Amino acid sequence: MEVLYFAWVRERIGLPRERVETEAATVADLVAELRAREERYEAAFADLSALRVALDQELAEFDAPLEGVREVAFFPPMTGG
């Protein structure tokens, strides 16, 4: 699946996107796999309350299943202006 990173998440990981092969059942499982990779992922995902996730461009929760999902995007909460 494609994993996209936006704003400070992208800055901490150093990539705007990557293709990830995973057996993760949920978004939380995917995050755990990514955090275990290396320190930059650990830093990006240290505080999940500061992150939002979208599955195939639809907002989702971290306990959402990944079955059939093609794209996961991580980004900080958006603020109005």
Backbone as JSON, one array per atom type, in Angstrom:
{
  "sequence": "MEVLYFAWVRERIGLPRERVETEAATVADLVAELRAREERYEAAFADLSALRVALDQELAEFDAPLEGVREVAFFPPMTGG",
  "N": [[0.83, -1.17, 0.0], [0.31, 2.35, -0.46], [1.83, 4.75, 1.55], [1.4, 7.88, 2.84], [2.88, 10.91, 3.97], [2.42, 13.94, 5.69], [3.13, 17.45, 6.28], [4.66, 18.11, 9.41], [5.03, 15.43, 9.97], [6.04, 14.32, 7.63], [8.42, 15.78, 7.56], [9.8, 14.77, 9.82], [10.1, 12.06, 9.17], [11.27, 12.19, 6.69], [10.43, 11.6, 4.17], [7.99, 11.99, 1.56], [6.22, 10.06, 0.77], [5.81, 6.47, 0.63], [6.05, 3.07, -0.47], [4.64, 0.41, 1.19], [4.94, -2.84, 2.33], [2.85, -4.83, 4.16], [1.5, -6.76, 6.86], [-0.27, -5.83, 8.59], [-3.27, -5.53, 10.45], [-4.79, -3.39, 11.29], [-4.8, 0.24, 11.38], [-3.39, 1.04, 13.66], [-1.76, -1.2, 14.06], [-0.16, -1.0, 11.79], [1.15, 1.42, 12.36], [2.62, 0.6, 14.59], [4.37, -1.23, 13.35], [5.78, 0.55, 11.66], [6.94, 2.3, 13.56], [8.74, 0.58, 14.74], [10.71, 0.35, 12.86], [12.81, 2.39, 12.7], [14.45, 5.18, 14.36], [13.51, 7.68, 13.35], [10.89, 7.18, 12.53], [9.78, 6.43, 14.94], [9.92, 8.9, 16.27], [8.15, 10.41, 14.69], [5.71, 9.15, 15.13], [5.31, 9.26, 17.85], [3.37, 10.52, 19.45], [0.26, 9.79, 19.12], [-2.09, 11.15, 19.51], [-1.68, 13.57, 18.4], [-1.96, 13.24, 15.74], [-3.69, 12.59, 12.66], [-5.46, 10.3, 10.55], [-6.05, 9.1, 7.25], [-7.8, 6.88, 5.21], [-7.66, 5.76, 2.03], [-8.35, 8.37, 1.3], [-10.36, 9.07, 3.09], [-11.27, 10.19, 6.26], [-10.26, 8.43, 9.18], [-10.12, 6.22, 12.05], [-7.57, 5.11, 14.37], [-7.98, 2.47, 14.98], [-9.11, 1.41, 12.78], [-9.75, -1.04, 10.23], [-7.41, -2.35, 7.79], [-7.86, -3.87, 5.58], [-8.19, -4.18, 2.15], [-7.5, -1.54, 1.72], [-5.84, 0.96, -0.14], [-4.36, 3.26, 0.16], [-2.81, 5.04, 2.75], [-2.78, 7.86, 4.75], [-0.98, 10.06, 6.79], [-1.22, 12.82, 8.98], [-1.03, 16.02, 10.67], [-3.62, 17.43, 12.83], [-5.98, 19.52, 11.18], [-6.35, 23.03, 11.1], [-8.68, 25.69, 11.27], [-9.04, 28.86, 9.52]],
  "CA": [[0.0, 0.0, 0.0], [1.01, 3.63, -0.43], [1.72, 5.48, 2.8], [1.73, 9.28, 2.61], [3.17, 11.68, 5.18], [2.25, 15.37, 5.44], [3.56, 18.46, 7.26], [5.81, 17.74, 10.26], [5.24, 13.98, 9.9], [6.94, 14.16, 6.49], [9.72, 16.33, 7.94], [10.48, 13.86, 10.75], [10.44, 10.8, 8.5], [12.15, 12.52, 5.59], [9.84, 11.12, 2.92], [6.6, 12.39, 1.39], [5.43, 8.84, 0.57], [6.56, 5.24, 0.39], [5.27, 1.85, -0.66], [4.87, -0.44, 2.36], [4.36, -4.18, 2.36], [2.5, -5.04, 5.55], [0.47, -7.73, 7.25], [-1.02, -5.15, 9.64], [-4.72, -5.63, 10.33], [-5.38, -2.09, 11.57], [-3.88, 1.37, 11.29], [-2.52, 0.99, 14.84], [-0.76, -2.23, 13.79], [0.77, -0.42, 10.82], [1.97, 2.4, 13.08], [3.57, -0.17, 15.4], [5.4, -1.73, 12.43], [6.6, 1.68, 11.23], [7.72, 2.78, 14.71], [9.81, -0.38, 15.02], [11.71, 0.43, 11.79], [13.95, 3.2, 13.09], [14.16, 6.31, 15.25], [12.73, 8.77, 12.74], [9.48, 6.79, 12.57], [9.41, 6.52, 16.36], [9.71, 10.32, 16.56], [6.96, 10.88, 13.97], [4.5, 8.52, 15.67], [5.43, 9.21, 19.32], [2.13, 10.99, 20.08], [-0.81, 9.57, 18.16], [-3.16, 12.14, 19.71], [-1.32, 14.72, 17.57], [-2.03, 12.8, 14.35], [-4.92, 12.1, 12.05], [-5.19, 9.33, 9.5], [-7.08, 8.93, 6.23], [-7.69, 5.64, 4.43], [-8.21, 6.03, 0.71], [-8.81, 9.76, 1.33], [-11.48, 9.23, 4.02], [-10.79, 10.21, 7.64], [-10.48, 7.17, 9.88], [-9.55, 6.09, 13.39], [-6.4, 4.24, 14.38], [-8.39, 1.07, 15.09], [-9.77, 1.04, 11.52], [-9.1, -2.14, 9.5], [-6.69, -1.99, 6.56], [-8.21, -4.78, 4.49], [-8.66, -3.54, 0.92], [-7.05, -0.15, 1.65], [-4.72, 1.16, -1.07], [-3.58, 4.43, 0.54], [-2.92, 5.52, 4.12], [-2.13, 9.16, 4.88], [-0.82, 10.55, 8.16], [-1.06, 14.26, 8.97], [-1.5, 16.66, 11.9], [-4.97, 17.98, 12.72], [-6.08, 20.76, 10.41], [-6.97, 24.13, 11.83], [-9.38, 26.66, 10.42], [-8.36, 30.14, 9.5]],
  "C": [[0.87, 1.24, 0.0], [0.77, 4.27, 0.93], [2.24, 6.89, 2.54], [1.91, 9.99, 3.94], [3.08, 13.17, 4.82], [2.77, 16.21, 6.61], [4.73, 17.95, 8.1], [6.04, 16.23, 10.3], [6.24, 13.69, 8.78], [8.34, 14.66, 6.86], [10.49, 15.39, 8.86], [10.92, 12.57, 10.08], [11.39, 11.04, 7.34], [11.68, 12.04, 4.23], [8.42, 11.65, 2.78], [5.67, 11.18, 1.25], [6.35, 7.65, 0.42], [5.58, 4.08, 0.2], [5.64, 0.91, 0.47], [4.17, -1.77, 2.15], [4.09, -4.5, 3.82], [1.47, -6.14, 5.71], [-0.42, -7.13, 8.33], [-2.52, -5.25, 9.38], [-5.41, -4.28, 10.51], [-4.34, -0.99, 11.37], [-2.9, 1.33, 12.46], [-1.43, -0.06, 14.66], [0.29, -1.72, 12.81], [1.7, 0.58, 11.5], [3.01, 1.67, 13.93], [4.7, -0.72, 14.53], [6.34, -0.61, 12.01], [7.49, 2.17, 12.36], [8.9, 1.86, 15.0], [10.94, -0.31, 13.99], [12.98, 1.15, 12.23], [13.49, 4.44, 13.83], [13.32, 7.4, 14.62], [11.24, 8.45, 12.7], [8.95, 6.86, 14.0], [9.09, 7.96, 16.72], [8.42, 10.82, 15.91], [5.67, 10.36, 14.59], [4.49, 8.45, 17.19], [4.12, 9.59, 20.01], [0.98, 10.9, 19.08], [-1.97, 10.56, 18.33], [-2.91, 13.39, 18.88], [-1.4, 14.4, 16.08], [-3.45, 12.45, 13.95], [-4.52, 11.13, 10.94], [-6.37, 9.3, 8.52], [-6.77, 7.64, 5.47], [-8.4, 5.87, 3.11], [-8.97, 7.36, 0.7], [-10.08, 9.98, 2.16], [-10.92, 9.2, 5.43], [-11.18, 8.93, 8.35], [-9.86, 7.25, 11.27], [-8.38, 5.11, 13.33], [-6.75, 2.76, 14.56], [-9.1, 0.58, 13.82], [-9.02, -0.1, 10.82], [-8.47, -1.66, 8.19], [-7.04, -2.87, 5.37], [-8.79, -4.01, 3.31], [-8.2, -2.1, 0.74], [-5.84, -0.05, 0.73], [-3.8, 2.29, -0.61], [-3.88, 4.82, 1.98], [-2.15, 6.83, 4.2], [-2.13, 9.58, 6.34], [-0.55, 12.05, 8.12], [-1.5, 14.82, 10.32], [-2.9, 17.18, 11.72], [-4.95, 19.3, 11.95], [-6.77, 21.81, 11.26], [-7.62, 25.07, 10.85], [-8.66, 28.0, 10.44], [-9.21, 31.23, 8.92]]
}
